[in-house]
Amino acid sequence: MTEAEKSRDASATPRPSPPEALRALAEAEERRARAARETPPAARELGGRGGLDPARYGDWESKGIASDF
């Protein structure tokens, strides 16, 4: 077995995460959960054009005329 194969086999074994990394992941998850709770829901559009979002689907239809942008 060559040195490259040995190092590849050794790197395939997952190492346990250090406590600092686990703490950082827990803190990040807590921040995401807090942000999700504190962020107000998006306002609904009143009097919009309806249908699919043209910015997402790539065309705009107005009064029967479709245009690409």
N, CA, C and O atoms as a Tinker XYZ file with bonds, in Angstrom:
   276  protein
     1  N      0.855000   -1.180000    0.000000    73     2
     2  CA     0.000000    0.000000    0.000000    64     1     3
     3  C      0.900000    1.242000    0.000000    63     2     4     5
     4  O      1.842000    1.334000    0.788000    81     3
     5  N      0.602000    2.190000   -0.886000    73     3     6
     6  CA     1.415000    3.397000   -0.984000    64     5     7
     7  C      1.022000    4.386000    0.111000    63     6     8     9
     8  O     -0.001000    4.221000    0.775000    81     7
     9  N      1.837000    5.400000    0.284000    73     7    10
    10  CA     1.558000    6.435000    1.294000    64     9    11
    11  C      0.257000    7.176000    0.987000    63    10    12    13
    12  O     -0.497000    7.515000    1.899000    81    11
    13  N     -0.006000    7.426000   -0.301000    73    11    14
    14  CA    -1.237000    8.126000   -0.689000    64    13    15
    15  C     -2.464000    7.301000   -0.317000    63    14    16    17
    16  O     -3.456000    7.846000    0.166000    81    15
    17  N     -2.401000    5.992000   -0.539000    73    15    18
    18  CA    -3.525000    5.126000   -0.185000    64    17    19
    19  C     -3.736000    5.086000    1.326000    63    18    20    21
    20  O     -4.871000    5.075000    1.802000    81    19
    21  N     -2.627000    5.065000    2.081000    73    19    22
    22  CA    -2.734000    5.056000    3.541000    64    21    23
    23  C     -3.375000    6.335000    4.058000    63    22    24    25
    24  O     -4.231000    6.305000    4.943000    81    23
    25  N     -2.946000    7.465000    3.490000    73    23    26
    26  CA    -3.511000    8.730000    3.953000    64    25    27
    27  C     -4.978000    8.846000    3.548000    63    26    28    29
    28  O     -5.776000    9.416000    4.293000    81    27
    29  N     -5.349000    8.311000    2.369000    73    27    30
    30  CA    -6.735000    8.325000    1.937000    64    29    31
    31  C     -7.592000    7.477000    2.880000    63    30    32    33
    32  O     -8.700000    7.878000    3.235000    81    31
    33  N     -7.087000    6.305000    3.288000    73    31    34
    34  CA    -7.821000    5.451000    4.216000    64    33    35
    35  C     -7.970000    6.116000    5.570000    63    34    36    37
    36  O     -9.023000    6.015000    6.198000    81    35
    37  N     -6.935000    6.789000    6.022000    73    35    38
    38  CA    -6.990000    7.459000    7.323000    64    37    39
    39  C     -7.959000    8.630000    7.297000    63    38    40    41
    40  O     -8.639000    8.887000    8.290000    81    39
    41  N     -8.035000    9.346000    6.179000    73    39    42
    42  CA    -8.931000   10.500000    6.108000    64    41    43
    43  C    -10.383000   10.080000    5.917000    63    42    44    45
    44  O    -11.285000   10.888000    6.141000    81    43
    45  N    -10.633000    8.845000    5.510000    73    43    46
    46  CA   -11.998000    8.374000    5.331000    64    45    47
    47  C    -12.689000    8.131000    6.673000    63    46    48    49
    48  O    -13.918000    8.130000    6.742000    81    47
    49  N    -11.917000    7.926000    7.729000    73    47    50
    50  CA   -12.484000    7.707000    9.050000    64    49    51
    51  C    -12.870000    9.055000    9.644000    63    50    52    53
    52  O    -12.015000    9.928000    9.796000    81    51
    53  N    -14.154000    9.241000    9.985000    73    51    54
    54  CA   -14.557000   10.537000   10.545000    64    53    55
    55  C    -13.977000   10.744000   11.939000    63    54    56    57
    56  O    -13.984000    9.841000   12.776000    81    55
    57  N    -13.478000   11.948000   12.167000    73    55    58
    58  CA   -12.938000   12.285000   13.483000    64    57    59
    59  C    -14.033000   12.935000   14.307000    63    58    60    61
    60  O    -14.905000   13.611000   13.760000    81    59
    61  N    -13.998000   12.738000   15.607000    73    59    62
    62  CA   -14.994000   13.431000   16.444000    64    61    63
    63  C    -14.732000   14.931000   16.427000    63    62    64    65
    64  O    -13.584000   15.375000   16.384000    81    63
    65  N    -15.802000   15.692000   16.462000    73    63    66
    66  CA   -15.680000   17.147000   16.438000    64    65    67
    67  C    -15.201000   17.647000   17.787000    63    66    68    69
    68  O    -15.606000   17.116000   18.820000    81    67
    69  N    -14.341000   18.666000   17.797000    73    67    70
    70  CA   -13.905000   19.233000   19.069000    64    69    71
    71  C    -15.056000   19.945000   19.768000    63    70    72    73
    72  O    -16.002000   20.376000   19.109000    81    71
    73  N    -14.991000   20.073000   21.079000    73    71    74
    74  CA   -16.082000   20.714000   21.823000    64    73    75
    75  C    -16.362000   22.139000   21.365000    63    74    76    77
    76  O    -17.511000   22.580000   21.392000    81    75
    77  N    -15.331000   22.865000   20.948000    73    75    78
    78  CA   -15.526000   24.238000   20.477000    64    77    79
    79  C    -16.409000   24.269000   19.238000    63    78    80    81
    80  O    -17.273000   25.136000   19.101000    81    79
    81  N    -16.185000   23.312000   18.331000    73    79    82
    82  CA   -16.981000   23.262000   17.102000    64    81    83
    83  C    -18.432000   22.916000   17.417000    63    82    84    85
    84  O    -19.349000   23.497000   16.837000    81    83
    85  N    -18.640000   21.980000   18.326000    73    83    86
    86  CA   -20.006000   21.620000   18.711000    64    85    87
    87  C    -20.720000   22.796000   19.359000    63    86    88    89
    88  O    -21.902000   23.025000   19.104000    81    87
    89  N    -20.005000   23.547000   20.200000    73    87    90
    90  CA   -20.598000   24.720000   20.844000    64    89    91
    91  C    -20.953000   25.784000   19.804000    63    90    92    93
    92  O    -22.015000   26.402000   19.880000    81    91
    93  N    -20.064000   25.995000   18.836000    73    91    94
    94  CA   -20.320000   26.985000   17.783000    64    93    95
    95  C    -21.543000   26.586000   16.952000    63    94    96    97
    96  O    -22.353000   27.439000   16.590000    81    95
    97  N    -21.677000   25.287000   16.647000    73    95    98
    98  CA   -22.840000   24.834000   15.890000    64    97    99
    99  C    -24.125000   25.036000   16.687000    63    98   100   101
   100  O    -25.146000   25.431000   16.125000    81    99
   101  N    -24.083000   24.770000   17.985000    73    99   102
   102  CA   -25.269000   24.967000   18.827000    64   101   103
   103  C    -25.640000   26.448000   18.897000    63   102   104   105
   104  O    -26.819000   26.794000   18.831000    81   103
   105  N    -24.644000   27.318000   19.030000    73   103   106
   106  CA   -24.910000   28.760000   19.065000    64   105   107
   107  C    -25.502000   29.243000   17.743000    63   106   108   109
   108  O    -26.416000   30.067000   17.737000    81   107
   109  N    -24.988000   28.738000   16.631000    73   107   110
   110  CA   -25.512000   29.139000   15.324000    64   109   111
   111  C    -26.960000   28.687000   15.156000    63   110   112   113
   112  O    -27.789000   29.433000   14.634000    81   111
   113  N    -27.262000   27.480000   15.591000    73   111   114
   114  CA   -28.633000   26.981000   15.502000    64   113   115
   115  C    -29.568000   27.823000   16.368000    63   114   116   117
   116  O    -30.700000   28.105000   15.974000    81   115
   117  N    -29.091000   28.223000   17.546000    73   115   118
   118  CA   -29.895000   29.076000   18.430000    64   117   119
   119  C    -30.162000   30.434000   17.780000    63   118   120   121
   120  O    -31.277000   30.949000   17.862000    81   119
   121  N    -29.140000   31.020000   17.132000    73   119   122
   122  CA   -29.320000   32.304000   16.443000    64   121   123
   123  C    -30.322000   32.176000   15.304000    63   122   124   125
   124  O    -31.155000   33.062000   15.112000    81   123
   125  N    -30.251000   31.072000   14.536000    73   123   126
   126  CA   -31.196000   30.874000   13.436000    64   125   127
   127  C    -32.620000   30.743000   13.959000    63   126   128   129
   128  O    -33.548000   31.314000   13.388000    81   127
   129  N    -32.795000   29.992000   15.044000    73   127   130
   130  CA   -34.130000   29.810000   15.614000    64   129   131
   131  C    -34.676000   31.136000   16.138000    63   130   132   133
   132  O    -35.855000   31.435000   15.954000    81   131
   133  N    -33.822000   31.937000   16.794000    73   131   134
   134  CA   -34.264000   33.236000   17.317000    64   133   135
   135  C    -34.632000   34.172000   16.175000    63   134   136   137
   136  O    -35.629000   34.889000   16.260000    81   135
   137  N    -33.843000   34.172000   15.115000    73   135   138
   138  CA   -34.130000   35.029000   13.963000    64   137   139
   139  C    -35.446000   34.614000   13.303000    63   138   140   141
   140  O    -36.216000   35.464000   12.854000    81   139
   141  N    -35.699000   33.319000   13.246000    73   139   142
   142  CA   -36.952000   32.849000   12.645000    64   141   143
   143  C    -38.153000   33.279000   13.490000    63   142   144   145
   144  O    -39.209000   33.607000   12.949000    81   143
   145  N    -37.993000   33.278000   14.806000    73   143   146
   146  CA   -39.096000   33.697000   15.681000    64   145   147
   147  C    -39.320000   35.198000   15.610000    63   146   148   149
   148  O    -40.464000   35.649000   15.652000    81   147
   149  N    -38.247000   35.987000   15.504000    73   147   150
   150  CA   -38.351000   37.446000   15.566000    64   149   151
   151  C    -38.680000   38.091000   14.227000    63   150   152   153
   152  O    -39.136000   39.233000   14.192000    81   151
   153  N    -38.457000   37.382000   13.125000    73   151   154
   154  CA   -38.718000   37.948000   11.812000    64   153   155
   155  C    -40.216000   37.915000   11.531000    63   154   156   157
   156  O    -40.829000   36.848000   11.576000    81   155
   157  N    -40.813000   39.072000   11.240000    73   155   158
   158  CA   -42.248000   39.068000   10.950000    64   157   159
   159  C    -42.509000   38.391000    9.606000    63   158   160   161
   160  O    -41.639000   38.395000    8.735000    81   159
   161  N    -43.690000   37.815000    9.429000    73   159   162
   162  CA   -43.985000   37.188000    8.142000    64   161   163
   163  C    -44.037000   38.246000    7.039000    63   162   164   165
   164  O    -44.351000   39.410000    7.287000    81   163
   165  N    -43.726000   37.822000    5.839000    73   163   166
   166  CA   -43.725000   38.738000    4.699000    64   165   167
   167  C    -45.145000   39.235000    4.431000    63   166   168   169
   168  O    -46.111000   38.479000    4.537000    81   167
   169  N    -45.255000   40.500000    4.087000    73   167   170
   170  CA   -46.561000   41.086000    3.798000    64   169   171
   171  C    -47.089000   40.556000    2.474000    63   170   172   173
   172  O    -46.326000   40.370000    1.526000    81   171
   173  N    -48.364000   40.319000    2.412000    73   171   174
   174  CA   -48.979000   39.870000    1.166000    64   173   175
   175  C    -49.192000   41.069000    0.242000    63   174   176   177
   176  O    -49.469000   42.177000    0.702000    81   175
   177  N    -49.063000   40.840000   -1.041000    73   175   178
   178  CA   -49.249000   41.902000   -2.017000    64   177   179
   179  C    -50.740000   42.132000   -2.218000    63   178   180   181
   180  O    -51.511000   41.190000   -2.402000    81   179
   181  N    -51.126000   43.386000   -2.180000    73   179   182
   182  CA   -52.522000   43.747000   -2.398000    64   181   183
   183  C    -52.666000   44.339000   -3.796000    63   182   184   185
   184  O    -51.953000   45.278000   -4.148000    81   183
   185  N    -53.566000   43.806000   -4.577000    73   183   186
   186  CA   -53.806000   44.334000   -5.920000    64   185   187
   187  C    -52.716000   43.996000   -6.912000    63   186   188   189
   188  O    -52.541000   44.718000   -7.893000    81   187
   189  N    -51.987000   42.935000   -6.694000    73   187   190
   190  CA   -50.911000   42.545000   -7.605000    64   189   191
   191  C    -51.435000   41.940000   -8.893000    63   190   192   193
   192  O    -52.646000   41.824000   -9.085000    81   191
   193  N    -50.534000   41.560000   -9.764000    73   191   194
   194  CA   -50.927000   41.058000  -11.077000    64   193   195
   195  C    -51.438000   39.631000  -11.032000    63   194   196   197
   196  O    -52.138000   39.220000  -11.957000    81   195
   197  N    -51.124000   38.853000  -10.000000    73   195   198
   198  CA   -51.546000   37.463000   -9.923000    64   197   199
   199  C    -50.704000   36.581000  -10.819000    63   198   200   201
   200  O    -49.916000   37.067000  -11.630000    81   199
   201  N    -50.874000   35.306000  -10.669000    73   199   202
   202  CA   -50.123000   34.364000  -11.501000    64   201   203
   203  C    -48.713000   34.157000  -10.981000    63   202   204   205
   204  O    -48.375000   34.564000   -9.870000    81   203
   205  N    -47.902000   33.521000  -11.803000    73   203   206
   206  CA   -46.535000   33.198000  -11.416000    64   205   207
   207  C    -45.654000   34.440000  -11.442000    63   206   208   209
   208  O    -45.910000   35.384000  -12.190000    81   207
   209  N    -44.628000   34.425000  -10.626000    73   207   210
   210  CA   -43.712000   35.548000  -10.505000    64   209   211
   211  C    -42.874000   35.682000  -11.776000    63   210   212   213
   212  O    -42.128000   34.761000  -12.109000    81   211
   213  N    -42.975000   36.802000  -12.496000    73   211   214
   214  CA   -42.226000   36.937000  -13.739000    64   213   215
   215  C    -40.717000   36.997000  -13.530000    63   214   216   217
   216  O    -39.964000   36.569000  -14.405000    81   215
   217  N    -40.266000   37.508000  -12.409000    73   215   218
   218  CA   -38.827000   37.558000  -12.164000    64   217   219
   219  C    -38.268000   36.157000  -12.005000    63   218   220   221
   220  O    -37.101000   35.914000  -12.315000    81   219
   221  N    -39.079000   35.241000  -11.529000    73   219   222
   222  CA   -38.618000   33.875000  -11.336000    64   221   223
   223  C    -38.739000   33.063000  -12.619000    63   222   224   225
   224  O    -37.855000   32.261000  -12.922000    81   223
   225  N    -39.800000   33.252000  -13.369000    73   223   226
   226  CA   -40.050000   32.421000  -14.532000    64   225   227
   227  C    -39.642000   33.068000  -15.846000    63   226   228   229
   228  O    -39.740000   32.424000  -16.890000    81   227
   229  N    -39.194000   34.306000  -15.835000    73   227   230
   230  CA   -38.538000   34.887000  -16.999000    64   229   231
   231  C    -39.409000   35.519000  -18.057000    63   230   232   233
   232  O    -38.889000   35.866000  -19.117000    81   231
   233  N    -40.695000   35.692000  -17.841000    73   231   234
   234  CA   -41.476000   36.429000  -18.827000    64   233   235
   235  C    -42.562000   37.231000  -18.109000    63   234   236   237
   236  O    -42.945000   36.922000  -16.981000    81   235
   237  N    -43.032000   38.238000  -18.776000    73   235   238
   238  CA   -44.030000   39.132000  -18.193000    64   237   239
   239  C    -45.189000   39.200000  -19.152000    63   238   240   241
   240  O    -44.998000   39.404000  -20.351000    81   239
   241  N    -46.386000   39.033000  -18.639000    73   239   242
   242  CA   -47.581000   39.094000  -19.473000    64   241   243
   243  C    -48.454000   40.210000  -18.946000    63   242   244   245
   244  O    -48.786000   40.246000  -17.761000    81   243
   245  N    -48.828000   41.127000  -19.836000    73   243   246
   246  CA   -49.702000   42.228000  -19.463000    64   245   247
   247  C    -50.680000   42.467000  -20.604000    63   246   248   249
   248  O    -50.271000   42.735000  -21.734000    81   247
   249  N    -51.949000   42.372000  -20.313000    73   247   250
   250  CA   -53.011000   42.598000  -21.309000    64   249   251
   251  C    -52.834000   41.664000  -22.522000    63   250   252   253
   252  O    -53.039000   42.074000  -23.665000    81   251
   253  N    -52.457000   40.420000  -22.259000    73   251   254
   254  CA   -52.346000   39.444000  -23.326000    64   253   255
   255  C    -51.051000   39.480000  -24.108000    63   254   256   257
   256  O    -50.859000   38.651000  -24.999000    81   255
   257  N    -50.156000   40.404000  -23.814000    73   255   258
   258  CA   -48.884000   40.491000  -24.535000    64   257   259
   259  C    -47.789000   40.006000  -23.592000    63   258   260   261
   260  O    -47.638000   40.520000  -22.484000    81   259
   261  N    -47.028000   39.012000  -24.041000    73   259   262
   262  CA   -45.947000   38.464000  -23.241000    64   261   263
   263  C    -44.615000   39.013000  -23.728000    63   262   264   265
   264  O    -44.399000   39.120000  -24.936000    81   263
   265  N    -43.738000   39.354000  -22.832000    73   263   266
   266  CA   -42.419000   39.817000  -23.206000    64   265   267
   267  C    -41.392000   39.149000  -22.301000    63   266   268   269
   268  O    -41.637000   38.928000  -21.115000    81   267
   269  N    -40.245000   38.835000  -22.879000    73   267   270
   270  CA   -39.153000   38.235000  -22.115000    64   269   271
   271  C    -38.210000   39.339000  -21.680000    63   270   272   273
   272  O    -38.047000   40.352000  -22.360000    81   271
   273  N    -37.604000   39.121000  -20.547000    73   271   274
   274  CA   -36.595000   40.071000  -20.102000    64   273   275
   275  C    -35.475000   39.337000  -19.441000    63   274   276
   276  O    -34.513000   39.957000  -18.990000    81   275
